Amino acid sequence: MSLAEKLIKDFETLPEDKKIEVIDFVDFLKKRNRKNIESMMDLIIVENKEALEELSK
């Protein structure tokens, strides 16, 4: 059984209120990951500002 299949099987056995919690948690993880990526990109831009300005000419 794949990880996705196990997750779906376990998810289907949960009561509705717990399913909502799982969905909320998945949304939280996705947002946290997105924020981490944005922070990394901001840092890359700051650290390479001169080179990026030169490239933009």
Contacts in CASP RR format, 6 or more apart in sequence:
PFRMAT RR
TARGET T0000
AUTHOR 0000-0000-0000
METHOD contacts of the structure
MODEL  1
MSLAEKLIKDFETLPEDKKIEVIDFVDFLKKRNRKNIESMMDLIIVENKE
ALEELSK
1 9 0 8 1.000
11 19 0 8 1.000
11 22 0 8 1.000
14 22 0 8 1.000
45 52 0 8 1.000
END
